[in-house]
């Protein structure tokens, strides 16, 4: 009985590495966003929104300057000067938040459009890598708590996307 138990334990230990290649990890978003096509798309977006980005940066600097002015000179300002500076600070703050929100929305829309258009290519790349490694299951890297020396397919998928 001991020999049988020992043999089963040994077989279990030897079989464990075989199962390690049955499951692979993939950060599909990173694979896609690190691809050359995604980089071109994001550069295009940066070029399209450069004037808005400059406005946001300029407003940010103006807000910082106004805040510093109020902190440094607020005690010696007249009530009307202080009130006017606070009103200007509020208005610029609102404008800053609006512009920043528009930029974020534009970026999210562009990213979503890219993800939707690139999904078929991503699926084909994943299929190629899965077939190459004879993987039975691919797990999203966000869902993985621990991964030893397992198989991470992310870079291979990015390489295939860049090759096409």
C-alpha positions in Angstrom: 0.0 0.0 0.0 2.9 2.4 0.8 4.5 1.7 -2.5 1.2 2.5 -4.3 0.8 5.7 -2.3 4.4 6.7 -3.0 4.0 5.9 -6.7 0.8 8.0 -6.9 2.5 10.9 -5.1 5.5 10.7 -7.4 3.3 10.5 -10.5 1.3 13.5 -9.2 4.5 15.5 -8.7 5.8 14.6 -12.1 2.4 15.5 -13.7 2.2 18.9 -12.1 4.6 20.6 -14.6 2.6 19.2 -17.5 -0.4 21.0 -16.2 1.6 24.3 -15.9 1.5 24.7 -19.7 -2.2 24.0 -19.9 -2.9 27.5 -18.4 -1.3 30.7 -19.6 -1.6 34.3 -18.6 -2.3 37.2 -21.0 -2.6 40.9 -20.3 -4.6 41.5 -23.6 -4.9 45.2 -23.0 -1.2 45.6 -22.6 -0.5 43.4 -25.6 -2.8 45.5 -27.7 -1.8 48.9 -26.4 1.9 48.2 -26.7 1.5 47.3 -30.4 2.7 49.6 -33.1 -0.8 50.3 -34.3 -1.9 51.5 -30.9 1.1 53.7 -30.5 0.3 55.3 -33.9 -3.3 55.8 -32.8 -2.3 57.4 -29.5 0.2 59.7 -31.3 -2.5 60.7 -33.7 -4.8 61.5 -30.7 -2.0 63.6 -29.1 -1.5 65.5 -32.3 -5.3 66.1 -32.6 -5.6 67.3 -29.0 -2.4 69.2 -28.6 -4.1 72.7 -28.6 -6.5 71.5 -25.9 -3.6 70.0 -23.9 -1.8 73.3 -24.1 -4.9 75.1 -22.9 -5.2 72.7 -19.9 -1.5 73.2 -19.0 -1.9 77.0 -19.3 -5.0 77.1 -17.1 -3.3 74.8 -14.6 -0.4 77.3 -14.3 -2.7 80.2 -14.1 -4.7 78.5 -11.3 -1.5 77.8 -9.4 -0.4 81.4 -9.7 -3.8 82.7 -8.6 -3.7 80.4 -5.6 -0.2 81.5 -4.6 -1.3 85.2 -5.0 -4.3 84.7 -2.8 -2.2 82.9 -0.2 0.6 85.4 -0.2 -1.3 88.7 -0.7 -4.8 87.7 0.5 -4.3 89.3 3.9 -3.3 92.7 2.4 -5.8 92.8 -0.4 -9.0 94.8 -0.2 -12.2 92.8 0.1 -13.2 93.5 -3.5 -9.7 92.5 -4.9 -9.8 89.3 -2.9 -13.4 88.6 -4.0 -12.5 89.3 -7.6 -9.4 86.9 -7.4 -11.5 84.2 -5.8 -14.2 84.6 -8.5 -11.5 84.4 -11.2 -10.0 81.3 -9.5 -13.5 79.6 -9.5 -14.1 80.4 -13.2 -10.8 79.2 -14.3 -11.1 76.1 -12.1 -14.4 75.3 -13.8 -13.0 75.8 -17.2 -9.9 73.7 -16.3 -12.2 70.8 -15.1 -14.3 71.0 -18.3 -11.4 71.0 -20.6 -9.7 68.1 -18.7 -13.0 66.1 -18.8 -13.3 66.7 -22.6 -9.8 65.5 -23.1 -10.3 62.4 -21.0 -13.6 61.6 -22.8 -11.9 62.1 -26.2 -9.1 59.8 -25.2 -11.5 57.1 -23.9 -13.6 57.3 -27.1 -10.5 56.9 -29.3 -9.2 54.0 -27.2 -12.6 52.3 -27.3 -12.8 52.7 -31.1 -9.2 51.3 -31.4 -10.0 48.3 -29.2 -13.2 47.6 -31.2 -11.4 47.8 -34.5 -8.4 45.8 -33.3 -10.3 43.0 -31.6 -10.4 40.6 -34.7 -6.6 41.0 -35.1 -6.1 40.5 -31.4 -8.2 37.3 -31.4 -6.2 35.9 -34.4 -2.9 36.7 -32.6 -4.1 35.0 -29.4 -5.2 31.9 -31.4 -1.8 31.6 -33.0 0.1 31.8 -29.7 -2.3 29.4 -28.0 -1.9 26.9 -30.8 1.9 27.3 -30.8 2.1 26.6 -27.0 -0.8 24.1 -27.0 -2.5 26.0 -24.2 -5.8 24.8 -22.9 -6.8 28.0 -21.0 -5.8 31.6 -21.1 -6.4 33.7 -18.0 -6.5 37.5 -17.9 -3.5 38.7 -15.9 -5.8 41.0 -13.8 -7.5 37.8 -12.4 -4.2 36.1 -11.4 -3.2 36.4 -7.8 0.0 34.5 -8.1 2.0 33.2 -11.0 5.3 31.3 -10.7 7.2 30.4 -13.8 4.0 30.1 -15.8 3.6 31.0 -19.4 2.8 34.7 -20.1 1.7 35.2 -23.6 1.5 39.0 -23.6 4.7 39.9 -25.4 4.2 37.1 -28.0 0.8 38.4 -28.8 2.2 42.0 -29.2 4.9 40.7 -31.5 2.4 39.0 -33.7 0.2 42.1 -33.8 3.3 44.1 -34.9 4.2 41.6 -37.6 0.8 42.0 -39.3 
